[in-house]
Amino acid sequence: MTRAYQVVDASRPQDVFVALRAALADGGPAVVPRSGAPREHAEASAEQAAAWPAQAERAPQNVALVIETSGSTGVPKRVALSVDALLASAAASAGAVGGQGQWLLALPSHYVAGAQVLVRSLAAGTEPVYYGEGHFDPRRFAELTGELTDDQLYTSLVPVQLARLVDAAEGGAREVGAALRRFDGLLVGGQSLDTRLRERAEELGARILTTYGSSETAGGCVYDRVPIGTTVVRAVDGLLEISGPSLAEGYIGDEGRTAASFYEEGGARWYRTGDLGEVVDGRVTVRGRSDNVIISGGEKVLLDAVERVVRALPALGDVVVVAAPDDEWGQVPVVVATGGGSLDDVRERVVRELGRAAAPARIVTVTDLPRLSNGKPDRVSAARLARVAGSAESET
């Protein structure tokens, strides 16, 4: 049996909420939340611009939500999530945070973290409060927090949003600090959370829970490095794999990618994440993306590791580390940052912790770090900026 697809404008999360209710409870059409904004990456636009789903296309009966994403690398995916996977994820999340409650939706509903806020609200029988579109403003966040009425309150953020809230609270916006303290849990995911930022938030009284997961796992399935619910995480040849009831069915229209990412072993279904990491005593450590490794002067350099080191240098501001071509070394790390800083100091710090091959070749200063609409760094655009800056240097 099959069901229809329903494309819903993600700029109207209330409509996504209603459509998800029908898909989860009444066998309504599978929901495809879609942003009306231009696609983030020109590299992905040709394929993603194609009209989908066609009127005659049907979803498998068990599929309730399809998350379309180009990710941070420009490769498009359509991740199919079943009713069971979505509800299993919501139940596991409730168990990890201490119960169900009311949510403030501060993320786009066409990304899995935003869609899962709506699913968790439906599972809890509560009405979410919607931040809406536009620039993330800490004072507006605080104002909307005042509209929450349940005994238990939650929200899901990306690190850049948390940083703005903490900066505002430390800068004297008492209402923002009070809002942070109202939540029984602030889930922070999408990328690694700087340790010092977490400490600052907790000093303000916020209860922070870092999350790790993806669209393929129906959102976060590891909280504060511990798998939630019945999720199992293991490392195979240094790469993380995940099993559990929240796994996606696969990728719509891409059997090859589905077969490459999902497989069965010993009666369990596993998802190959593509993330480097390890699991020790049940605690998960994520090192970074396996496709975010370069060879510089014959040595492997994990750009995520370089990024973690340079983020600890406050003068650089918001930071992302990308690869750039180099005539001598093949590829080199480049720091794209909103702040200033001494390249010699940055290189010295990185060499001390990671070795000489990991030392950034230059710092590219930008007014604002390029980001995707979900708040994650736009690494494709940042790499383009690094290449342009490198070409300009070579011409002078």
Solvent accessible surface area in square Angstrom, and as a share of the most:
residue,aa,sasa,rsa
1,M,200,0.89
2,T,68,0.39
3,R,16,0.06
4,A,36,0.28
5,Y,30,0.11
6,Q,74,0.33
7,V,68,0.39
8,V,11,0.06
9,D,66,0.34
10,A,9,0.07
11,S,40,0.26
12,R,133,0.48
13,P,13,0.08
14,Q,87,0.39
15,D,54,0.28
16,V,0,0.00
17,F,6,0.02
18,V,88,0.50
19,A,8,0.06
20,L,0,0.00
21,R,107,0.39
22,A,34,0.26
23,A,1,0.01
24,L,25,0.13
25,A,78,0.61
26,D,112,0.58
27,G,40,0.39
28,G,13,0.12
29,P,49,0.31
30,A,0,0.00
31,V,0,0.00
32,V,0,0.00
33,P,1,0.01
34,R,59,0.22
35,S,32,0.20
36,G,75,0.72
37,A,62,0.48
38,P,123,0.78
39,R,77,0.28
40,E,55,0.25
41,H,2,0.01
42,A,83,0.64
43,E,108,0.49
44,A,2,0.02
45,S,44,0.29
46,A,90,0.70
47,E,110,0.49
48,Q,14,0.06
49,A,82,0.64
50,A,61,0.47
51,A,98,0.76
52,W,20,0.07
53,P,24,0.15
54,A,52,0.40
55,Q,189,0.84
56,A,91,0.71
57,E,69,0.31
58,R,130,0.47
59,A,0,0.00
60,P,65,0.41
61,Q,67,0.30
62,N,69,0.35
63,V,0,0.00
64,A,0,0.00
65,L,0,0.00
66,V,0,0.00
67,I,1,0.01
68,E,12,0.05
69,T,15,0.09
70,S,10,0.06
71,G,26,0.25
72,S,33,0.21
73,T,79,0.46
74,G,7,0.07
75,V,72,0.42
76,P,29,0.18
77,K,51,0.22
78,R,52,0.19
79,V,0,0.00
80,A,3,0.03
81,L,0,0.00
82,S,7,0.05
83,V,29,0.16
84,D,109,0.57
85,A,2,0.01
86,L,0,0.00
87,L,71,0.35
88,A,27,0.21
89,S,4,0.03
90,A,4,0.03
91,A,65,0.50
92,A,18,0.14
93,S,1,0.01
94,A,17,0.13
95,G,63,0.61
96,A,37,0.28
97,V,4,0.02
98,G,57,0.54
99,G,23,0.22
100,Q,90,0.40
101,G,1,0.01
102,Q,15,0.07
103,W,7,0.03
104,L,0,0.00
105,L,5,0.03
106,A,12,0.09
107,L,13,0.07
108,P,37,0.23
109,S,2,0.01
110,H,22,0.10
111,Y,27,0.10
112,V,16,0.09
113,A,37,0.29
114,G,0,0.00
115,A,0,0.00
116,Q,0,0.00
117,V,1,0.00
118,L,0,0.00
119,V,0,0.00
120,R,16,0.06
121,S,0,0.00
122,L,36,0.18
123,A,43,0.33
124,A,26,0.20
125,G,71,0.69
126,T,27,0.16
127,E,100,0.45
128,P,5,0.03
129,V,17,0.10
130,Y,34,0.13
131,Y,8,0.03
132,G,42,0.41
133,E,134,0.60
134,G,66,0.64
135,H,140,0.62
136,F,13,0.05
137,D,57,0.30
138,P,19,0.12
139,R,134,0.49
140,R,93,0.34
141,F,0,0.00
142,A,12,0.09
143,E,120,0.54
144,L,10,0.05
145,T,1,0.00
146,G,57,0.55
147,E,95,0.43
148,L,5,0.02
149,T,118,0.69
150,D,51,0.26
151,D,140,0.72
152,Q,55,0.24
153,L,5,0.03
154,Y,1,0.00
155,T,0,0.00
156,S,9,0.06
157,L,1,0.01
158,V,8,0.05
159,P,12,0.08
160,V,15,0.09
161,Q,16,0.07
162,L,0,0.00
163,A,25,0.19
164,R,81,0.30
165,L,0,0.00
166,V,0,0.00
167,D,79,0.41
168,A,18,0.14
169,A,14,0.11
170,E,88,0.40
171,G,70,0.68
172,G,54,0.52
173,A,4,0.03
174,R,210,0.77
175,E,81,0.36
176,V,0,0.00
177,G,4,0.03
178,A,46,0.36
179,A,5,0.04
180,L,0,0.00
181,R,129,0.47
182,R,102,0.37
183,F,7,0.03
184,D,50,0.26
185,G,0,0.00
186,L,0,0.00
187,L,3,0.01
188,V,2,0.01
189,G,9,0.08
190,G,41,0.40
191,Q,43,0.19
192,S,55,0.36
193,L,25,0.13
194,D,45,0.23
195,T,96,0.56
196,R,121,0.44
197,L,15,0.08
198,R,59,0.21
199,E,75,0.34
200,R,52,0.19
201,A,0,0.00
202,E,77,0.34
203,E,124,0.56
204,L,37,0.18
205,G,43,0.41
206,A,7,0.05
207,R,104,0.38
208,I,5,0.02
209,L,16,0.08
210,T,32,0.19
211,T,31,0.18
212,Y,41,0.15
213,G,31,0.30
214,S,37,0.24
215,S,13,0.09
216,E,2,0.01
217,T,0,0.00
218,A,0,0.00
219,G,4,0.03
220,G,13,0.13
221,C,3,0.02
222,V,3,0.02
223,Y,10,0.04
224,D,38,0.20
225,R,105,0.38
226,V,68,0.39
227,P,31,0.19
228,I,11,0.05
229,G,57,0.55
230,T,103,0.60
231,T,16,0.10
232,V,78,0.45
233,V,12,0.07
234,R,66,0.24
235,A,43,0.33
236,V,57,0.33
237,D,141,0.73
238,G,35,0.34
239,L,65,0.32
240,L,0,0.00
241,E,10,0.05
242,I,3,0.01
243,S,11,0.07
244,G,23,0.22
245,P,74,0.46
246,S,8,0.05
247,L,8,0.04
248,A,0,0.00
249,E,72,0.32
250,G,4,0.03
251,Y,18,0.07
252,I,34,0.17
253,G,84,0.81
254,D,52,0.27
255,E,154,0.69
256,G,56,0.53
257,R,63,0.23
258,T,32,0.18
259,A,72,0.56
260,A,65,0.50
261,S,17,0.11
262,F,13,0.05
263,Y,49,0.19
264,E,130,0.58
265,E,89,0.40
266,G,88,0.85
267,G,84,0.80
268,A,34,0.26
269,R,72,0.26
270,W,21,0.07
271,Y,15,0.06
272,R,103,0.38
273,T,8,0.05
274,G,19,0.18
275,D,15,0.08
276,L,44,0.22
277,G,8,0.08
278,E,69,0.31
279,V,46,0.26
280,V,87,0.50
281,D,142,0.73
282,G,42,0.41
283,R,104,0.38
284,V,3,0.02
285,T,30,0.17
286,V,52,0.30
287,R,101,0.37
288,G,8,0.08
289,R,101,0.37
290,S,45,0.29
291,D,89,0.46
292,N,24,0.12
293,V,49,0.28
294,I,9,0.04
295,I,87,0.44
296,S,8,0.05
297,G,44,0.43
298,G,66,0.64
299,E,104,0.47
300,K,163,0.69
301,V,6,0.04
302,L,38,0.19
303,L,4,0.02
304,D,20,0.10
305,A,17,0.13
306,V,0,0.00
307,E,5,0.02
308,R,93,0.34
309,V,13,0.08
310,V,0,0.00
311,R,47,0.17
312,A,48,0.37
313,L,35,0.17
314,P,123,0.77
315,A,70,0.54
316,L,1,0.01
317,G,43,0.42
318,D,61,0.32
319,V,8,0.04
320,V,0,0.00
321,V,1,0.00
322,V,7,0.04
323,A,24,0.19
324,A,0,0.00
325,P,89,0.56
326,D,44,0.23
327,D,162,0.84
328,E,132,0.59
329,W,131,0.46
330,G,44,0.42
331,Q,71,0.31
332,V,8,0.05
333,P,1,0.00
334,V,0,0.00
335,V,0,0.00
336,V,0,0.00
337,A,0,0.00
338,T,43,0.25
339,G,17,0.16
340,G,44,0.42
341,G,48,0.46
342,S,52,0.34
343,L,57,0.28
344,D,109,0.56
345,D,86,0.45
346,V,4,0.02
347,R,80,0.29
348,E,107,0.48
349,R,64,0.23
350,V,0,0.00
351,V,37,0.21
352,R,154,0.56
353,E,92,0.41
354,L,74,0.37
355,G,30,0.29
356,R,179,0.65
357,A,24,0.19
358,A,5,0.04
359,A,8,0.06
360,P,0,0.00
361,A,35,0.27
362,R,30,0.11
363,I,37,0.19
364,V,18,0.10
365,T,90,0.52
366,V,24,0.14
367,T,125,0.73
368,D,110,0.57
369,L,13,0.07
370,P,27,0.17
371,R,66,0.24
372,L,10,0.05
373,S,59,0.38
374,N,15,0.07
375,G,11,0.11
376,K,66,0.28
377,P,5,0.03
378,D,8,0.04
379,R,49,0.18
380,V,26,0.15
381,S,22,0.14
382,A,0,0.00
383,A,17,0.13
384,R,91,0.33
385,L,70,0.35
386,A,0,0.00
387,R,104,0.38
388,V,96,0.55
389,A,24,0.19
390,G,16,0.15
391,S,59,0.38
392,A,51,0.40
393,E,102,0.46
394,S,92,0.59
395,E,146,0.66
396,T,150,0.87
